[in-house]
Amino acid sequence: MPPFLPENTLCIATSNKGKLREIKNLFAYYSFNIHIISTDEFDYVAPEENGRDFAENSCIKARYASQLTQLACVADDSGLCIDALDGQPGIHSARWALNEGNFDNAMKKIFRLLEEKNALTQAQRKAFFVCNLALAIPNQDIENFEGLCEGYISSKMSGDNGFGYDPIFVPHSYNNNNQRSFADMQNAEKRVLSHRHKAFEKLCQFLRHHNV
């Protein structure tokens, strides 16, 4: 029987160095003996993400990357959904940052919009992170794995770790009494709580079921 993963290699379809680093750390944490590369090693231009939700977008990216590389590819589509903003920025989380110039400006926009809605308390600033992973392997059906992390939007940016919207997202956790953002946490603590970790747990269970 041929190996489940061609060349025992997994390609990560992202040019986001923070996301790639976190994904590599997760695979190392689960002790998979897989060669991890990224689409930066190929002539890869990300396809248009015109899906209706996170799952459709991750599938678009994973399928395109797998066809290009002829390798097993994982694509991540993730974002921040804020109740008071009707789920925004949602699947457009990265686009918000691009349109505003950077993530700092996008976070300031979120603060401004929440203030305009007079959303001042934790209950009024409820939010959650979503991560959907798609695994595409040549000549096989695509697989999806999703994880969520609930919390709220803080009143200011805090912390130097993490990336993206991490400085304004405070996850609900029994040991987060100091109301620390993802960016305030060390990698090991964030890993346990994060939406990406929860999606990876499901992906890893799937890979182990196939003797990877």
VENDA-V353803 format. One record per residue. N is the residue number from 1. RES is the residue in one letter. D_CENTER is the distance of its C-alpha to the mean C-alpha in Angstrom with 1 decimal. Layout:
N,RES,D_CENTER
N,RES,D_CENTER
//
This chain:
1,M,32.8
2,P,30.4
3,P,27.3
4,F,24.3
5,L,22.2
6,P,24.4
7,E,25.5
8,N,23.3
9,T,20.6
10,L,17.0
11,C,15.6
12,I,12.0
13,A,11.8
14,T,10.5
15,S,12.7
16,N,10.3
17,K,12.1
18,G,10.1
19,K,7.0
20,L,9.8
21,R,11.6
22,E,9.2
23,I,9.0
24,K,12.8
25,N,13.4
26,L,12.1
27,F,14.3
28,A,17.1
29,Y,16.8
30,Y,17.5
31,S,20.3
32,F,19.7
33,N,22.2
34,I,20.2
35,H,20.5
36,I,17.1
37,I,17.2
38,S,15.2
39,T,16.4
40,D,17.8
41,E,20.7
42,F,21.6
43,D,22.9
44,Y,19.6
45,V,19.0
46,A,15.9
47,P,17.3
48,E,17.5
49,E,14.7
50,N,17.3
51,G,16.0
52,R,16.7
53,D,13.5
54,F,9.9
55,A,11.6
56,E,14.1
57,N,12.0
58,S,10.1
59,C,13.6
60,I,15.1
61,K,13.2
62,A,13.7
63,R,17.3
64,Y,18.2
65,A,17.1
66,S,18.9
67,Q,22.0
68,L,22.1
69,T,21.8
70,Q,23.4
71,L,21.0
72,A,18.5
73,C,15.1
74,V,11.5
75,A,9.2
76,D,5.6
77,D,5.7
78,S,3.9
79,G,6.6
80,L,9.4
81,C,12.4
82,I,15.7
83,D,18.7
84,A,21.4
85,L,19.9
86,D,19.9
87,G,16.2
88,Q,15.6
89,P,13.7
90,G,11.6
91,I,10.9
92,H,12.6
93,S,10.6
94,A,10.6
95,R,14.1
96,W,15.3
97,A,14.8
98,L,16.5
99,N,19.3
100,E,19.9
101,G,20.1
102,N,17.3
103,F,14.8
104,D,17.9
105,N,19.7
106,A,17.0
107,M,17.0
108,K,20.7
109,K,20.7
110,I,18.9
111,F,21.6
112,R,24.2
113,L,23.3
114,L,23.2
115,E,26.5
116,E,28.0
117,K,27.2
118,N,28.7
119,A,25.6
120,L,26.5
121,T,26.1
122,Q,23.1
123,A,23.9
124,Q,23.9
125,R,20.6
126,K,18.6
127,A,14.9
128,F,11.8
129,F,8.1
130,V,6.8
131,C,4.5
132,N,7.0
133,L,8.0
134,A,11.3
135,L,13.9
136,A,16.8
137,I,20.0
138,P,23.1
139,N,25.6
140,Q,23.5
141,D,21.8
142,I,18.1
143,E,16.1
144,N,13.2
145,F,11.4
146,E,9.7
147,G,9.1
148,L,9.8
149,C,10.8
150,E,13.8
151,G,15.5
152,Y,17.1
153,I,17.3
154,S,19.6
155,S,22.7
156,K,21.9
157,M,19.4
158,S,19.6
159,G,18.5
160,D,18.0
161,N,15.2
162,G,11.5
163,F,10.4
164,G,9.8
165,Y,10.9
166,D,11.1
167,P,14.9
168,I,15.6
169,F,13.6
170,V,15.8
171,P,14.7
172,H,17.6
173,S,19.0
174,Y,22.5
175,N,22.6
176,N,21.1
177,N,24.5
178,N,24.3
179,Q,21.5
180,R,19.3
181,S,16.0
182,F,12.9
183,A,14.4
184,D,17.7
185,M,16.6
186,Q,17.1
187,N,14.5
188,A,16.2
189,E,16.2
190,K,12.6
191,R,11.7
192,V,13.9
193,L,12.7
194,S,8.9
195,H,7.0
196,R,5.3
197,H,9.0
198,K,10.4
199,A,8.9
200,F,10.1
201,E,13.3
202,K,14.0
203,L,13.4
204,C,15.6
205,Q,18.2
206,F,18.4
207,L,19.0
208,R,21.5
209,H,23.3
210,H,23.9
211,N,25.2
212,V,22.7
//
